[in-house]
Amino acid sequence: MNDSSSVSPAAPRLTSLSHGGGCGCKIAPGVLAQLIGQSALPKQFFPDLLVGNETADDAAVYRINDEQAIVATTDFFMPIVDDPYDFGRIAAANALSDIYAMGGTPLMALAIVGMPINVLPHATIAKVLEGGESICREAGIPLAGGHSIDSVEPIYGLVGIGIVNPKHMKRNADAQAGDLLVLGKPLGVGILSAALKKNLLDGDGYRAMVETTTQLNRPGAALSQIDGVHALTDVTGFGLLGHALELARGAGLTARIDSRALPLLPTVQAFAEQGVVTGASGRNWAAYGAQVAMGAQVPAPLQALLTDPQTSGGLLVSCTPESVDQVLALFAAQGFAHATVIGRMDSGTAQVVVD
């Protein structure tokens, strides 16, 4: 289990104060689509808004001039772990990932803080903020301010502001038929978080979860400058299938996933087989399962892995076969040892096929 040495013995577990954790807190994709509805103004009113919410992309992008565009995103959630410093680090890395997923480079961040101020020791809350600031320092940006409220459940995250050359910006909607799909991090964060809540996760499993969720998706900025990289996103709350489906819908193609090629965090397969999964996994499948074709050889626990909500998950890259070695080499050079080819984009209807 997690050794939360920085938490007072009298302090409640952070995860005990929230009904969900990490990106598993996300509103289910089908419900979210209904809520957003037609509320957004048509994009033609803002010709310099290069990316809005029309393709459920990772961040908004607004063009300043021919060479510069602002990347803006916000992401926050309730605790996925009990250690407050780790919670802050994970939430901050997850928020900045959306900038990297657009091919951008972070410039600064603002903190979003909601805490039960009379329930948690102030030292615990300070540790959350310290963890978030440490990730901003690692990214080379200032944590320049933010906003805080007294809330029933603990919430932390960032507003991230970045910059990208519009010529190098990568959307999630521009995959091409024949592209290969590369996943930058192993799957299973949601399942490990479920195991943690049930006191089933040992120290090695906890360290593996924190290591992957606090690893900044820095390769995104360099990946965007590779000619053969056509589309880019990160895998978070809607699981691998949900974000692959966004690629498929955006491009009008079929995303084909090779289930045998998926990189997994340690012990995740065993936990899935024991039924240790998150409620968000089931909600994800209910939202988009009708647009996924599962091969007969895909066992039931694998469905939970494919829909498992990833907090600060890996980049999902759609690139030409000719550029895939360069993509994998870039990941490896930046410390992403699990990056691997997990599928391809084919002509056909907008769906995901799992082999």
VMD Tcl script that draws the C-alpha trace (Angstrom):
set ca {
  {0.00 0.00 0.00}
  {0.94 3.66 -0.30}
  {3.16 4.84 2.52}
  {1.64 8.30 3.02}
  {4.32 9.46 5.43}
  {3.57 13.13 4.79}
  {-0.01 12.82 6.08}
  {-0.86 13.25 9.75}
  {-2.23 10.03 11.35}
  {-5.35 12.01 12.32}
  {-6.02 13.14 8.74}
  {-8.64 11.24 6.72}
  {-7.56 9.44 3.57}
  {-7.87 11.81 0.65}
  {-9.61 9.17 -1.45}
  {-12.19 8.63 1.32}
  {-13.43 12.20 0.84}
  {-14.35 11.86 -2.83}
  {-16.87 9.78 -4.73}
  {-14.40 9.25 -7.60}
  {-10.79 9.88 -8.40}
  {-8.55 11.15 -11.18}
  {-9.89 11.14 -14.71}
  {-12.42 8.54 -13.61}
  {-14.37 11.58 -12.31}
  {-15.14 12.68 -15.85}
  {-18.76 12.94 -16.90}
  {-19.54 10.00 -19.20}
  {-18.94 10.91 -22.87}
  {-22.55 10.39 -23.94}
  {-23.91 12.55 -21.12}
  {-21.28 15.22 -21.79}
  {-22.29 15.44 -25.44}
  {-25.90 16.01 -24.41}
  {-24.95 18.69 -21.91}
  {-22.82 20.64 -24.36}
  {-25.43 20.32 -27.09}
  {-25.64 23.38 -29.29}
  {-24.51 25.84 -26.63}
  {-21.26 26.80 -28.35}
  {-21.26 29.64 -30.86}
  {-20.52 28.52 -34.43}
  {-16.78 28.52 -35.06}
  {-17.14 30.88 -38.06}
  {-17.66 33.76 -35.61}
  {-14.04 33.29 -34.52}
  {-11.84 32.69 -37.58}
  {-8.65 32.60 -35.48}
  {-10.01 29.86 -33.22}
  {-8.14 26.98 -34.84}
  {-9.43 24.33 -32.43}
  {-12.62 24.59 -30.35}
  {-14.86 21.84 -29.01}
  {-16.06 20.51 -32.35}
  {-13.90 17.36 -32.32}
  {-13.50 16.92 -28.54}
  {-9.83 17.79 -28.89}
  {-7.44 18.13 -25.97}
  {-7.16 21.93 -25.80}
  {-8.37 25.11 -27.47}
  {-5.97 26.80 -29.90}
  {-6.24 30.46 -30.87}
  {-4.03 31.94 -33.62}
  {-2.14 35.13 -32.77}
  {-0.20 35.35 -36.05}
  {1.20 33.05 -38.73}
  {3.89 31.70 -36.40}
  {2.22 31.69 -33.00}
  {-0.97 30.32 -31.49}
  {-2.06 30.12 -27.86}
  {-2.97 26.68 -26.46}
  {-5.38 26.82 -23.51}
  {-6.74 24.00 -21.37}
  {-8.03 23.25 -17.90}
  {-8.14 19.97 -16.04}
  {-8.89 19.14 -12.41}
  {-10.23 16.24 -10.41}
  {-10.61 14.59 -7.04}
  {-7.86 12.47 -5.44}
  {-6.66 9.31 -7.11}
  {-4.15 8.65 -4.28}
  {-3.96 9.43 -0.58}
  {-0.54 11.06 -0.51}
  {-1.25 14.81 -0.97}
  {2.08 15.58 -2.64}
  {1.56 12.80 -5.18}
  {-2.03 13.94 -5.76}
  {-0.79 17.42 -6.65}
  {1.90 16.08 -8.96}
  {-0.47 13.73 -10.79}
  {-3.14 16.39 -11.28}
  {-0.62 18.91 -12.59}
  {1.03 16.48 -15.01}
  {-2.40 15.44 -16.28}
  {-3.40 19.06 -16.97}
  {-0.19 19.95 -18.83}
  {-0.54 16.80 -20.97}
  {-3.28 18.47 -23.00}
  {-0.84 21.15 -24.16}
  {1.73 18.57 -25.21}
  {-1.03 16.62 -26.99}
  {-1.64 19.60 -29.28}
  {2.06 19.73 -30.12}
  {2.49 22.76 -27.88}
  {4.93 23.89 -25.23}
  {3.61 25.08 -21.82}
  {4.17 28.73 -20.88}
  {2.52 29.02 -17.46}
  {-0.22 27.59 -15.28}
  {-2.86 28.69 -12.79}
  {-3.98 26.47 -9.94}
  {-7.59 25.35 -9.37}
  {-8.08 24.44 -5.70}
  {-11.19 23.24 -3.88}
  {-10.63 21.82 -0.42}
  {-12.73 20.91 2.66}
  {-10.81 23.44 4.70}
  {-12.20 22.36 8.08}
  {-11.75 18.64 7.41}
  {-8.23 18.35 6.04}
  {-5.20 19.63 7.96}
  {-3.81 22.75 6.36}
  {-0.44 21.01 6.08}
  {-2.06 18.33 3.91}
  {-3.56 20.95 1.59}
  {-0.20 22.72 1.39}
  {1.40 19.44 0.29}
  {-1.09 19.16 -2.60}
  {-0.13 22.64 -3.78}
  {3.55 21.87 -3.36}
  {3.20 18.76 -5.51}
  {1.53 20.69 -8.30}
  {4.20 23.39 -8.18}
  {6.96 20.77 -8.39}
  {5.58 19.50 -11.71}
  {5.36 23.04 -13.06}
  {9.01 23.55 -12.14}
  {9.86 20.30 -13.92}
  {8.02 21.58 -17.01}
  {10.00 24.83 -16.77}
  {6.99 27.09 -16.21}
  {5.69 29.30 -13.41}
  {2.62 28.49 -11.38}
  {1.48 32.08 -11.67}
  {-1.68 32.17 -9.54}
  {-5.07 30.55 -9.46}
  {-8.33 30.36 -7.53}
  {-9.41 28.48 -4.43}
  {-12.73 27.61 -2.78}
  {-13.89 25.75 0.32}
  {-15.55 22.63 -1.09}
  {-17.00 19.39 0.27}
  {-14.63 17.20 -1.75}
  {-10.92 17.87 -2.40}
  {-10.28 19.09 -5.93}
  {-7.02 20.14 -7.56}
  {-5.84 20.88 -11.08}
  {-4.46 23.53 -13.40}
  {-5.34 25.94 -16.12}
  {-2.54 25.43 -18.63}
  {-1.44 28.05 -21.15}
  {0.98 27.09 -23.93}
  {2.18 28.10 -27.34}
  {2.45 26.31 -30.67}
  {3.33 27.16 -34.25}
  {0.05 26.74 -36.18}
  {1.97 24.89 -38.89}
  {3.02 22.23 -36.35}
  {-0.21 22.02 -34.33}
  {-1.61 18.49 -34.20}
  {-5.33 17.83 -33.86}
  {-7.02 14.57 -33.00}
  {-8.99 14.66 -36.27}
  {-6.30 14.44 -38.94}
  {-5.32 10.75 -39.00}
  {-4.91 9.22 -42.45}
  {-5.67 5.75 -43.76}
  {-2.59 3.56 -43.49}
  {-1.26 5.34 -40.38}
  {0.09 3.30 -37.51}
  {-1.03 4.02 -33.93}
  {1.63 4.42 -31.25}
  {0.77 4.54 -27.54}
  {3.32 6.28 -25.31}
  {2.45 4.89 -21.84}
  {1.14 1.59 -20.47}
  {-2.53 1.17 -19.58}
  {-4.15 0.36 -16.24}
  {-4.07 3.50 -14.09}
  {-7.77 3.32 -13.27}
  {-7.55 -0.32 -12.27}
  {-4.58 0.33 -9.98}
  {-6.44 3.25 -8.40}
  {-9.40 0.93 -7.76}
  {-7.02 -1.57 -6.15}
  {-5.57 1.20 -3.99}
  {-9.02 2.14 -2.70}
  {-9.60 -1.51 -1.78}
  {-6.21 -1.71 0.00}
  {-5.04 -4.32 -2.53}
  {-2.18 -2.36 -4.10}
  {1.32 -3.05 -2.82}
  {4.22 -0.62 -2.73}
  {5.62 -1.64 -6.11}
  {2.24 -1.19 -7.77}
  {1.78 2.21 -6.15}
  {5.19 3.38 -7.31}
  {4.49 2.20 -10.85}
  {1.20 4.11 -10.88}
  {2.76 7.33 -9.60}
  {5.74 7.05 -11.93}
  {3.59 6.82 -15.06}
  {1.05 9.45 -14.00}
  {3.69 12.05 -13.13}
  {5.76 11.55 -16.29}
  {5.27 14.65 -18.42}
  {4.22 13.99 -22.02}
  {7.04 16.20 -23.29}
  {7.54 14.26 -26.56}
  {4.37 15.91 -27.91}
  {6.15 19.13 -28.84}
  {8.86 17.31 -30.82}
  {6.42 14.80 -32.32}
  {4.44 17.67 -33.82}
  {7.42 18.62 -35.96}
  {7.73 15.19 -37.60}
  {6.15 15.37 -41.05}
  {4.77 11.84 -40.83}
  {2.82 12.52 -37.62}
  {-0.73 13.35 -38.68}
  {-2.77 13.27 -35.47}
  {-2.08 13.40 -31.75}
  {-4.12 13.07 -28.57}
  {-3.67 11.74 -25.05}
  {-5.50 8.83 -23.48}
  {-7.31 9.94 -20.34}
  {-10.75 9.52 -18.79}
  {-12.57 7.90 -21.71}
  {-10.03 5.08 -21.95}
  {-8.08 3.88 -24.97}
  {-11.23 2.93 -26.88}
  {-12.88 6.30 -26.27}
  {-9.93 8.33 -27.44}
  {-9.24 6.03 -30.39}
  {-12.89 6.51 -31.34}
  {-12.36 10.29 -31.31}
  {-9.52 9.79 -33.81}
  {-11.77 7.60 -35.94}
  {-14.70 10.01 -35.88}
  {-12.55 13.02 -36.65}
  {-10.95 11.42 -39.68}
  {-13.89 9.29 -40.84}
  {-11.76 6.14 -40.56}
  {-11.67 2.83 -38.68}
  {-9.20 2.61 -35.81}
  {-8.00 -0.99 -35.50}
  {-6.44 -1.99 -32.15}
  {-4.25 -5.07 -31.71}
  {-5.15 -6.31 -28.22}
  {-2.00 -8.45 -28.05}
  {0.24 -5.40 -28.45}
  {-1.11 -3.31 -25.57}
  {1.45 -2.23 -22.95}
  {0.13 -2.75 -19.41}
  {1.22 -1.61 -15.98}
  {2.39 -4.39 -13.60}
  {-0.35 -6.53 -11.97}
  {-3.10 -4.79 -13.97}
  {-4.06 -7.90 -15.92}
  {-4.50 -9.92 -12.72}
  {-6.60 -7.22 -11.08}
  {-8.83 -6.99 -14.17}
  {-9.36 -10.74 -14.10}
  {-10.40 -10.43 -10.43}
  {-12.96 -7.75 -11.30}
  {-11.04 -4.89 -9.67}
  {-12.16 -2.12 -12.03}
  {-13.62 1.38 -11.83}
  {-17.24 2.36 -12.30}
  {-16.09 4.75 -15.03}
  {-15.01 1.79 -17.16}
  {-18.59 0.55 -17.36}
  {-19.92 4.06 -18.04}
  {-17.42 4.46 -20.86}
  {-18.52 1.21 -22.49}
  {-22.19 2.15 -22.17}
  {-21.46 5.44 -23.92}
  {-19.57 4.17 -26.96}
  {-19.61 0.37 -26.98}
  {-22.02 0.32 -29.92}
  {-19.26 1.81 -32.07}
  {-16.68 -0.80 -31.08}
  {-16.34 -4.20 -32.74}
  {-14.64 -6.69 -30.40}
  {-13.07 -9.83 -31.83}
  {-14.23 -13.18 -30.47}
  {-10.82 -13.84 -28.94}
  {-10.93 -10.71 -26.75}
  {-11.61 -11.86 -23.14}
  {-14.00 -9.94 -20.90}
  {-11.28 -8.50 -18.60}
  {-9.65 -6.91 -21.63}
  {-12.78 -4.84 -22.22}
  {-12.27 -3.31 -18.78}
  {-8.65 -2.51 -19.68}
  {-9.62 -0.93 -22.99}
  {-12.22 1.29 -21.32}
  {-10.18 1.92 -18.17}
  {-9.98 5.67 -17.43}
  {-6.36 6.77 -17.64}
  {-5.24 9.64 -15.46}
  {-2.30 11.43 -17.08}
  {-2.19 8.67 -19.69}
  {0.02 8.29 -22.71}
  {0.09 10.13 -25.99}
  {-1.68 8.36 -28.86}
  {0.07 9.10 -32.14}
  {-1.21 8.47 -35.67}
  {1.76 8.43 -38.02}
  {2.95 7.00 -41.33}
  {4.72 3.62 -41.34}
  {7.79 5.43 -42.72}
  {7.98 7.72 -39.66}
  {7.17 5.20 -36.95}
  {10.81 4.36 -36.16}
  {11.52 8.07 -35.65}
  {8.46 8.38 -33.40}
  {9.48 5.39 -31.28}
  {13.09 6.61 -31.06}
  {11.90 10.00 -29.83}
  {9.79 8.38 -27.13}
  {12.68 6.15 -26.07}
  {15.13 9.07 -25.93}
  {12.81 10.88 -23.51}
  {12.40 7.93 -21.16}
  {9.14 6.36 -22.42}
  {10.23 2.72 -22.35}
  {6.75 1.28 -23.02}
  {5.93 3.22 -26.19}
  {4.81 0.77 -28.86}
  {2.70 0.30 -31.98}
  {-0.78 -0.83 -30.94}
  {-2.77 -0.61 -34.17}
  {-3.50 1.29 -37.35}
  {-6.02 3.51 -39.11}
  {-7.94 1.92 -42.01}
  {-10.47 3.16 -44.53}
  {-14.02 2.41 -43.47}
  {-16.73 3.63 -41.13}
  {-15.89 5.68 -38.06}
  {-15.50 2.97 -35.44}
  {-12.93 1.03 -33.43}
  {-12.19 -2.61 -34.18}
  {-10.33 -4.66 -31.56}
  {-8.53 -7.75 -32.84}
}
mol new
graphics top color blue
foreach p $ca { graphics top sphere $p radius 0.5 }
foreach p [lrange $ca 0 end-1] q [lrange $ca 1 end] { graphics top cylinder $p $q radius 0.2 }
display resetview
